[in-house]
Amino acid sequence: MAKTQGSVGCFGPVLGPQAAHFWRMQEMMLNEAEAFSAHWFQRRHQATRSALRAGAAFGGGDPLAGMKAITEWQAQSAQRLVEDAREYWEMVARCAGLAIREEIEATGDAAGQVVKTARGPASAHAVPV
């Protein structure tokens, strides 16, 4: 976070840590979405290749082999959809966890900065009202 912290230092001692955590969380969520998308595209490529094989089997002159190929393609497609849903909900859960963790850490960092600032040299010379 130190690298990110320096780039958001213009936000001050209270908002700076929150901004740093926000951008770190953003980067991690983008990584999660990228991994999900890569797997999703792999499954779409598999679907295309298996559809082409099923089409070739169906056009081969043997109706029984064609029906079997189409049935297998449909079953594999259903499995891919289940995998899509499973990976999507796992990604959403990880992203929610990231958001919660970063918010908790940002709040703690901001509170620490407030305490540090309040105990700083300026507070020693403060006049009670």
C-alpha atoms as one frame of an Amber mdcrd trajectory, in Angstrom:
protein
   0.000   0.000   0.000   2.972   2.341   0.454   3.263   2.917  -3.302  -0.450
   3.687  -3.562  -0.360   5.777  -0.385   2.189   8.159  -1.900   0.062   8.741
  -4.983  -2.998   9.723  -2.940  -1.194  11.790  -0.303  -2.879  14.905  -1.633
  -6.069  13.732   0.092  -4.629  14.435   3.519  -4.097  12.290   6.582  -7.698
  11.125   6.944  -8.858  10.636   3.355  -5.463   9.524   2.020  -5.598   6.046
   3.614  -9.189   5.580   2.441  -8.263   6.567  -1.111  -5.257   4.211  -1.048
  -7.411   1.303   0.114 -10.067   2.123  -2.481  -7.578   1.997  -5.352  -5.928
  -1.155  -4.016  -9.365  -2.791  -3.786 -10.149  -1.584  -7.312  -6.982  -3.243
  -8.655  -7.763  -6.540  -6.891 -11.362  -6.523  -8.178 -10.148  -5.909 -11.718
  -7.817  -8.902 -11.343 -10.756 -11.027 -10.179 -12.911  -9.919 -13.124 -10.059
 -10.540 -15.557  -9.550 -14.098 -14.285 -13.295 -14.790 -14.477 -13.468 -13.404
 -18.017 -10.494 -15.473 -19.171 -12.151 -18.671 -17.917 -15.489 -17.630 -19.427
 -13.848 -17.122 -22.842 -12.068 -20.484 -22.566 -15.452 -22.139 -22.039 -16.949
 -20.246 -25.019 -14.073 -21.492 -27.208 -14.727 -25.035 -25.975 -18.416 -24.561
 -26.797 -17.618 -23.430 -30.327 -15.239 -26.321 -30.982 -17.687 -28.883 -29.585
 -20.536 -27.376 -31.618 -18.447 -27.680 -34.768 -17.679 -31.324 -33.954 -21.356
 -32.005 -33.274 -22.327 -30.362 -36.542 -19.783 -32.419 -38.439 -21.063 -35.623
 -36.815 -24.643 -34.653 -37.585 -23.810 -34.010 -41.209 -21.871 -37.264 -41.572
 -24.861 -39.262 -42.822 -25.451 -41.288 -39.658 -28.494 -39.763 -37.906 -27.918
 -41.768 -34.724 -24.310 -40.551 -34.428 -25.504 -37.025 -35.143 -28.157 -37.153
 -32.424 -25.611 -38.556 -29.965 -23.154 -35.755 -30.810 -25.842 -33.079 -30.374
 -26.936 -34.599 -27.047 -23.338 -34.635 -25.795 -22.863 -31.026 -26.910 -26.010
 -29.968 -25.043 -24.884 -31.768 -21.881 -21.452 -30.142 -22.089 -23.099 -26.753
 -22.679 -25.188 -27.195 -19.549 -22.024 -28.047 -17.614 -20.337 -24.919 -18.951
 -23.287 -22.783 -17.842 -23.119 -24.295 -14.362 -19.393 -23.548 -14.271 -20.077
 -19.962 -15.434 -22.542 -19.443 -12.582 -20.301 -21.072  -9.983 -17.257 -19.023
 -10.944 -19.334 -15.838 -11.145 -20.711 -16.212  -7.612 -17.270 -17.133  -6.272
 -15.865 -13.963  -7.882 -18.672 -11.842  -6.418 -18.052 -13.313  -2.955 -14.301
 -12.651  -3.203 -14.917  -9.076  -4.363 -17.368  -8.461  -1.516 -14.773  -9.800
   0.913 -12.128  -7.520  -0.591 -14.409  -4.502  -0.269 -15.217  -5.267   3.357
 -11.592  -5.959   4.300 -10.295  -2.815   2.609 -13.023  -0.667   4.180 -12.204
  -2.001   7.643  -8.483  -1.406   7.105  -9.115   2.076   5.680 -11.264   3.018
   8.671  -8.576   1.768  11.056  -5.849   3.653   9.194  -7.924   6.850   9.157
  -8.691   6.537  12.869  -5.000   6.027  13.569  -4.170   9.158  11.596  -6.757
  11.175  13.523  -5.288  10.018  16.836  -1.764  10.697  15.615  -2.737  14.171
  14.419  -4.638  14.938  17.620  -1.612  13.941  19.734   0.773  15.899  17.536
   2.752  18.971  18.596  -0.127  21.317  17.793  -2.309  19.757  20.499   0.295
  20.490  23.155  -0.188  24.222  22.618  -3.952  24.147  22.302  -5.948  26.339
  24.639  -9.102  24.712  26.032 -12.269  26.553  25.214
